[in-house]
Amino acid sequence: MPTALITGGTVGIGHAFAKALAERGYDLVLASRDEAGLQHVAAALRTTYGIEVEIIPTDLAVRADVLALAARLEDPERPIDLLVNNAGFAVHQSLLVKDFSVHERAIDVMCLALLILGGAAARAMKARGEGAILNVTSSSAVITTGNYSAVKAWATVYTEALANELRGTGVRVMGLMPGWVKTEFHTRGGVKAHNLPDFVWIDVDQLVAGALRDLARGKVLSVPTRRWAFAVTVGHIMPRVTSRWLSRALTKSRDE
Ligand SMILES: NC(=O)c1ccc[n+]([C@@H]2O[C@H](COP(=O)([O-])OP(=O)(O)OC[C@H]3O[C@@H](n4cnc5c(N)ncnc54)[C@H](OP(=O)(O)O)[C@@H]3O)[C@@H](O)[C@H]2O)c1
């Protein structure tokens, strides 16, 4: 059976990946901070899908935890076929704050952890001549809504660079750029999303099914649903001055 390692696999998009991959016959390794949550989700997945689930309590903002997870990815005795770098959180904070710990954690969890885990997975997979790395970035990468956009833009460019470096090795690399998905993300991050119209929301299972389809097709960047694919294409081609204006309007609407 193939094995997938998912960071943040207990809730939200990561949990939807866990269920979809379990359904497709993957054994799983789940890594996030909430040990009780990991145990609960692992037990449910074992019972429902009859798969093996390993849990690794991990804080991706702690370098030792990230290095331990990287070592698990490179363990030749227990190969990982698919790495889903999913863990992350909303950063809705001014760039002027004196206490920059949230920004620092965002860079640790959504940039540095990707670099370290992606590198470890890439080395192991390249040596075997097969495997896949899926990084969950964001459609925010094409606009300029604070440090979150900056972090996700980094993650998107990093993903494309890794895909370039691994081209022809048998290892696929894909960045998933979701629009708004109903998970704990907005409440946890204090992002007001209640005034958004229904049509902007993507169903989490539809998102994951689209992402796995695109990964199988060999896409490097995936934006599931036509609406969001259109929005991201517009984001890519619009003048930066328009992008900055749109970003100011979006940030303001979340503050109201
Ligand atoms: N929801 C959206 O609208 C949306 C849109 C675009 C992109 N995304 C991206 O999608 C990914 C998943 O978000 P989501 O919507 O599923 O949010 P979520 O429901 O809040 O889940 C976030 C997951 O990340 C884990 N996590 C957060 N900080 C961590 C840390 N320091 N160490 C280890 N795990 C950590 C959490 O687990 P613990 O708290 O147990 O550690 C949780 O499992 C994120 O990268 C997010 O930026 C989300």
PDBQT file of the ligand as one rigid body, heavy atoms in Angstrom, charges set to zero:
ROOT
HETATM    1  N1  LIG A 301      -9.573  27.606   4.446  1.00  0.00    +0.000 N 
HETATM    2  C1  LIG A 301      -9.243  28.446   3.489  1.00  0.00    +0.000 C 
HETATM    3  O1  LIG A 301     -10.064  29.275   3.050  1.00  0.00    +0.000 OA
HETATM    4  C2  LIG A 301      -7.860  28.391   2.857  1.00  0.00    +0.000 A 
HETATM    5  C3  LIG A 301      -7.659  29.085   1.661  1.00  0.00    +0.000 A 
HETATM    6  C4  LIG A 301      -6.407  29.028   1.053  1.00  0.00    +0.000 A 
HETATM    7  C5  LIG A 301      -5.387  28.293   1.626  1.00  0.00    +0.000 A 
HETATM    8  N2  LIG A 301      -5.619  27.632   2.808  1.00  0.00    +0.000 N 
HETATM    9  C6  LIG A 301      -4.476  26.879   3.364  1.00  0.00    +0.000 C 
HETATM   10  O2  LIG A 301      -4.887  25.539   3.564  1.00  0.00    +0.000 OA
HETATM   11  C7  LIG A 301      -4.116  24.936   4.597  1.00  0.00    +0.000 C 
HETATM   12  C8  LIG A 301      -5.033  24.230   5.580  1.00  0.00    +0.000 C 
HETATM   13  O3  LIG A 301      -5.890  25.190   6.183  1.00  0.00    +0.000 OA
HETATM   14  P1  LIG A 301      -7.356  24.844   6.680  1.00  0.00    +0.000 P 
HETATM   15  O4  LIG A 301      -8.292  25.741   5.971  1.00  0.00    +0.000 OA
HETATM   16  O5  LIG A 301      -7.601  23.391   6.645  1.00  0.00    +0.000 OA
HETATM   17  O6  LIG A 301      -7.241  25.391   8.193  1.00  0.00    +0.000 OA
HETATM   18  P2  LIG A 301      -7.603  24.710   9.592  1.00  0.00    +0.000 P 
HETATM   19  O7  LIG A 301      -8.919  24.028   9.519  1.00  0.00    +0.000 OA
HETATM   20  O8  LIG A 301      -7.407  25.798  10.605  1.00  0.00    +0.000 OA
HETATM   21  O9  LIG A 301      -6.461  23.593   9.771  1.00  0.00    +0.000 OA
HETATM   22  C9  LIG A 301      -5.103  23.952   9.909  1.00  0.00    +0.000 C 
HETATM   23  C10 LIG A 301      -4.268  22.727  10.223  1.00  0.00    +0.000 C 
HETATM   24  O10 LIG A 301      -2.898  23.122  10.331  1.00  0.00    +0.000 OA
HETATM   25  C11 LIG A 301      -2.364  22.591  11.543  1.00  0.00    +0.000 C 
HETATM   26  N3  LIG A 301      -1.331  23.490  12.077  1.00  0.00    +0.000 N 
HETATM   27  C12 LIG A 301      -1.420  24.837  12.274  1.00  0.00    +0.000 A 
HETATM   28  N4  LIG A 301      -0.299  25.291  12.854  1.00  0.00    +0.000 NA
HETATM   29  C13 LIG A 301       0.516  24.214  13.014  1.00  0.00    +0.000 A 
HETATM   30  C14 LIG A 301       1.812  24.025  13.588  1.00  0.00    +0.000 A 
HETATM   31  N5  LIG A 301       2.493  25.050  14.146  1.00  0.00    +0.000 N 
HETATM   32  N6  LIG A 301       2.347  22.788  13.591  1.00  0.00    +0.000 NA
HETATM   33  C15 LIG A 301       1.651  21.742  13.076  1.00  0.00    +0.000 A 
HETATM   34  N7  LIG A 301       0.427  21.854  12.531  1.00  0.00    +0.000 NA
HETATM   35  C16 LIG A 301      -0.138  23.064  12.519  1.00  0.00    +0.000 A 
HETATM   36  C17 LIG A 301      -3.556  22.492  12.486  1.00  0.00    +0.000 C 
HETATM   37  O11 LIG A 301      -3.356  21.474  13.457  1.00  0.00    +0.000 OA
HETATM   38  P3  LIG A 301      -3.070  21.763  15.025  1.00  0.00    +0.000 P 
HETATM   39  O12 LIG A 301      -3.751  23.057  15.377  1.00  0.00    +0.000 OA
HETATM   40  O13 LIG A 301      -3.599  20.564  15.724  1.00  0.00    +0.000 OA
HETATM   41  O14 LIG A 301      -1.583  21.835  15.106  1.00  0.00    +0.000 OA
HETATM   42  C18 LIG A 301      -4.665  22.070  11.524  1.00  0.00    +0.000 C 
HETATM   43  O15 LIG A 301      -4.655  20.681  11.362  1.00  0.00    +0.000 OA
HETATM   44  C19 LIG A 301      -3.288  26.077   5.220  1.00  0.00    +0.000 C 
HETATM   45  O16 LIG A 301      -1.969  26.042   4.718  1.00  0.00    +0.000 OA
HETATM   46  C20 LIG A 301      -4.011  27.331   4.739  1.00  0.00    +0.000 C 
HETATM   47  O17 LIG A 301      -3.132  28.440   4.672  1.00  0.00    +0.000 OA
HETATM   48  C21 LIG A 301      -6.822  27.666   3.430  1.00  0.00    +0.000 A 
ENDROOT
TORSDOF 0
